[in-house]
Amino acid sequence: MPSEGALTVPRMGSFKRVLLGYRRGDVDAAIGERQARIAALEREVADAVENWSAASEEAARAERESADLSAMVIEREREIRGLAQRLREADERYERSIASLEPLAARLEEIQTQARGQATRIRMKALREAVEVGRRAQELAEVSGEAQGPGRDGGSPDASPAGLYEGTVKLEIGPLGDFSQLVGIEEAISRLGAADISVERFSEGRATLSMQLDQPVELLRELEESAPLEFRVRHTSGENVVLDVDEDIGPEQHAA
């Protein structure tokens, strides 16, 4: 039984016989059909071979691309492993650096603490020395003023018997409760027409102010009227005036 299935060409037994054999037309037609069938099969085989060749080339190209991708993946994995190794090494170096810096940071903190303490001691010593120098200078000024007598202060302007002051005058007053009282004293002095008012020293509640009076002023009387504090005159000598704040007055009189 033929493998191609049903026959399209009549069997030889179906040809009509003639005197000397089969009719030639029937035989030629059968041969022509068979050849056409063979040609069609050959074309189908050629197409199948061509398609198989194209599919083979595509498969080979896909295999090459797959191999290239595999190589790229392997290379990337190798790079990732290298980067991971370098990252671990960097982390280890960082941890070692931190560990080595901790003692240094502790030492620096200790040095800073010692420096702050030393600076504080230096400032306190300088402040005590400044207070002591100011106190001695004040005592010397008072002694010098007393030795020279009223109206004599080494050429400095002094207070007249009427209590008039002119020129450069230094006023010491205290004790003051806070800076607001010092501000109140400065404002009272400025209302007298004084210029170049400055605080030369403020220590232990006592303040020393310097002022410039361009015209004679009854300083004590004017301060009694305009100052926010009640005070007593401890000492007057030339350009120096020492006042003590009356601490027995009510707190409302201490307000600046």
C-alpha positions as CSV (number, residue, x, y, z in Angstrom):
1,M,0.0,0.0,0.0
2,P,1.6,3.4,-1.0
3,S,2.7,5.6,1.9
4,E,1.4,8.9,0.5
5,G,-2.2,8.0,1.0
6,A,-4.9,8.0,-1.7
7,L,-3.7,7.8,-5.2
8,T,-4.4,10.7,-7.6
9,V,-3.2,8.8,-10.6
10,P,-5.4,5.9,-11.8
11,R,-4.0,2.5,-11.4
12,M,-2.6,0.8,-14.4
13,G,-5.4,-1.7,-14.2
14,S,-7.9,1.0,-14.8
15,F,-6.5,2.0,-18.2
16,K,-8.5,0.8,-21.0
17,R,-6.7,-1.6,-23.2
18,V,-6.4,-1.3,-26.9
19,L,-5.2,-3.7,-29.5
20,L,-1.5,-3.4,-28.7
21,G,-1.7,-2.3,-25.0
22,Y,-3.1,0.8,-23.2
23,R,-4.3,4.0,-24.7
24,R,-1.4,6.4,-24.9
25,G,-3.4,9.4,-23.9
26,D,-4.4,7.9,-20.6
27,V,-0.8,6.8,-19.9
28,D,0.6,10.3,-20.7
29,A,-2.0,12.0,-18.5
30,A,-1.2,9.7,-15.6
31,I,2.5,10.3,-16.0
32,G,2.0,14.0,-16.2
33,E,-0.1,14.0,-13.0
34,R,2.5,12.0,-11.3
35,Q,5.3,14.3,-12.3
36,A,3.3,17.3,-11.2
37,R,2.7,15.7,-7.9
38,I,6.4,14.9,-7.6
39,A,7.3,18.5,-8.5
40,A,4.9,19.8,-5.8
41,L,6.4,17.4,-3.3
42,E,9.9,18.6,-4.3
43,R,8.8,22.2,-3.8
44,E,7.3,21.3,-0.4
45,V,10.5,19.5,0.5
46,A,12.6,22.5,-0.6
47,D,10.4,24.9,1.4
48,A,10.7,22.6,4.4
49,V,14.5,22.4,4.0
50,E,14.6,26.2,3.7
51,N,12.4,26.7,6.8
52,W,14.5,24.2,8.7
53,S,17.7,26.0,7.6
54,A,16.3,29.4,8.7
55,A,15.1,27.8,12.0
56,S,18.6,26.3,12.5
57,E,20.2,29.7,11.9
58,E,17.8,31.3,14.3
59,A,18.5,28.6,16.9
60,A,22.2,29.0,16.4
61,R,21.9,32.8,16.8
62,A,19.8,32.4,19.9
63,E,22.3,30.0,21.3
64,R,25.1,32.5,20.6
65,E,23.2,35.3,22.2
66,S,22.4,33.0,25.2
67,A,26.1,32.2,25.4
68,D,27.0,35.9,25.3
69,L,24.4,36.7,28.0
70,S,25.7,33.8,30.1
71,A,29.2,35.2,29.8
72,M,27.9,38.7,30.7
73,V,26.1,37.3,33.7
74,I,29.2,35.5,34.8
75,E,31.3,38.6,34.4
76,R,28.7,40.7,36.4
77,E,28.7,38.1,39.1
78,R,32.4,38.2,39.2
79,E,32.4,42.1,39.4
80,I,29.7,41.9,42.2
81,R,31.8,39.5,44.2
82,G,34.8,41.8,43.8
83,L,32.8,44.8,44.8
84,A,31.4,43.0,47.8
85,Q,34.9,42.0,48.8
86,R,36.1,45.6,48.5
87,L,33.1,46.8,50.5
88,R,33.9,44.3,53.3
89,E,37.5,45.4,53.3
90,A,36.4,49.1,53.4
91,D,34.0,48.3,56.3
92,E,36.8,46.6,58.2
93,R,39.1,49.6,57.6
94,Y,36.4,52.0,58.7
95,E,35.8,49.9,61.9
96,R,39.6,49.9,62.6
97,S,39.7,53.7,62.0
98,I,36.8,54.3,64.4
99,A,38.4,52.0,67.0
100,S,41.7,53.9,66.7
101,L,39.9,57.3,66.8
102,E,38.0,56.6,70.0
103,P,41.0,57.0,72.3
104,L,42.0,60.1,70.4
105,A,38.5,61.6,70.7
106,A,38.5,60.8,74.5
107,R,41.9,62.4,74.8
108,L,40.7,65.5,72.9
109,E,37.6,65.7,75.1
110,E,39.9,65.5,78.2
111,I,42.2,68.2,76.8
112,Q,39.2,70.4,76.0
113,T,37.8,69.9,79.5
114,Q,41.2,70.8,81.0
115,A,41.5,73.8,78.7
116,R,38.0,75.1,79.7
117,G,38.9,74.7,83.3
118,Q,42.2,76.5,82.8
119,A,40.6,79.3,80.9
120,T,38.0,79.7,83.6
121,R,40.7,79.8,86.3
122,I,42.6,82.4,84.2
123,R,39.5,84.5,83.7
124,M,38.6,84.4,87.4
125,K,42.2,85.2,88.4
126,A,42.3,88.1,85.9
127,L,38.9,89.4,87.2
128,R,40.1,89.2,90.8
129,E,43.3,91.0,89.9
130,A,41.4,93.7,88.0
131,V,39.1,94.2,91.0
132,E,42.0,94.4,93.3
133,V,43.8,96.9,91.0
134,G,40.7,99.0,90.7
135,R,40.2,99.0,94.4
136,R,43.8,100.0,95.0
137,A,43.6,102.7,92.3
138,Q,40.5,104.0,94.0
139,E,42.1,104.0,97.4
140,L,45.2,105.8,95.9
141,A,42.9,108.4,94.2
142,E,41.0,109.0,97.4
143,V,44.2,109.3,99.4
144,S,45.7,111.6,96.8
145,G,42.6,113.8,96.8
146,E,42.5,114.0,100.6
147,A,46.2,115.0,100.6
148,Q,45.7,117.7,98.1
149,G,42.7,119.2,99.8
150,P,39.5,120.6,98.4
151,G,39.9,122.2,94.9
152,R,43.2,120.4,94.3
153,D,43.3,117.2,92.4
154,G,46.4,117.4,90.2
155,G,44.9,119.9,87.8
156,S,41.7,117.9,87.5
157,P,38.4,119.8,87.8
158,D,36.9,119.6,91.2
159,A,33.6,120.3,92.9
160,S,33.0,123.9,94.1
161,P,31.6,124.6,97.6
162,A,28.2,124.8,95.9
163,G,28.6,121.2,94.6
164,L,29.2,122.1,91.0
165,Y,31.0,119.6,88.8
166,E,32.5,120.2,85.4
167,G,34.7,118.3,83.0
168,T,35.5,114.6,83.5
169,V,33.8,113.1,86.5
170,K,33.9,109.5,87.8
171,L,31.0,108.3,89.8
172,E,31.1,105.1,91.9
173,I,27.7,103.8,93.2
174,G,26.5,100.6,94.8
175,P,25.4,98.2,95.8
176,L,23.2,97.6,92.8
177,G,20.8,94.7,92.6
178,D,21.0,94.2,88.9
179,F,21.9,95.8,85.5
180,S,18.5,97.4,85.3
181,Q,19.4,99.7,88.2
182,L,22.7,100.5,86.5
183,V,20.8,101.4,83.3
184,G,18.5,103.7,85.4
185,I,21.5,105.5,86.8
186,E,23.0,106.0,83.3
187,E,19.7,107.4,82.1
188,A,19.5,109.8,85.0
189,I,23.1,111.0,84.3
190,S,22.3,111.4,80.6
191,R,19.3,113.7,81.5
192,L,21.8,116.0,83.2
193,G,23.4,116.8,79.9
194,A,26.5,114.5,80.4
195,A,28.3,113.1,77.4
196,D,30.7,110.2,76.9
197,I,29.0,108.1,79.6
198,S,30.8,104.8,80.1
199,V,30.9,102.0,82.7
200,E,34.5,101.5,83.6
201,R,33.9,98.8,86.1
202,F,31.0,96.7,87.5
203,S,32.1,94.3,90.3
204,E,30.4,92.9,93.4
205,G,27.4,95.1,92.9
206,R,29.3,98.4,92.6
207,A,29.7,100.3,89.4
208,T,32.1,103.0,88.4
209,L,30.9,105.3,85.6
210,S,32.8,108.0,83.8
211,M,31.1,111.1,82.3
212,Q,31.9,114.4,80.6
213,L,30.2,117.5,81.9
214,D,30.6,120.4,79.4
215,Q,28.9,122.9,81.8
216,P,28.9,123.2,85.6
217,V,26.2,120.9,87.1
218,E,25.0,120.4,90.7
219,L,25.6,116.7,90.3
220,L,24.5,115.4,93.7
221,R,21.4,117.6,93.9
222,E,20.3,116.7,90.3
223,L,20.9,112.9,91.0
224,E,18.8,113.1,94.2
225,E,15.9,114.4,92.1
226,S,16.2,112.2,89.0
227,A,18.0,109.0,90.1
228,P,15.7,106.0,90.6
229,L,17.6,105.0,93.8
230,E,18.0,106.6,97.2
231,F,21.7,107.1,98.1
232,R,24.1,108.6,100.6
233,V,27.3,110.4,99.8
234,R,30.3,108.5,101.1
235,H,33.0,110.6,99.6
236,T,33.7,113.4,97.2
237,S,37.1,114.4,96.0
238,G,37.8,116.4,92.9
239,E,36.4,114.5,90.0
240,N,35.6,111.4,92.1
241,V,32.2,110.9,93.7
242,V,31.4,107.8,95.8
243,L,27.7,107.1,96.6
244,D,26.2,104.3,98.7
245,V,22.7,103.1,97.8
246,D,20.4,103.0,100.7
247,E,19.5,99.3,101.1
248,D,16.7,100.0,103.6
249,I,14.4,101.6,101.0
250,G,11.5,99.6,99.5
251,P,11.9,97.5,96.4
252,E,9.7,99.8,94.4
253,Q,12.4,102.6,94.8
254,H,15.0,100.2,93.5
255,A,13.3,99.8,90.1
256,A,15.0,101.5,87.3
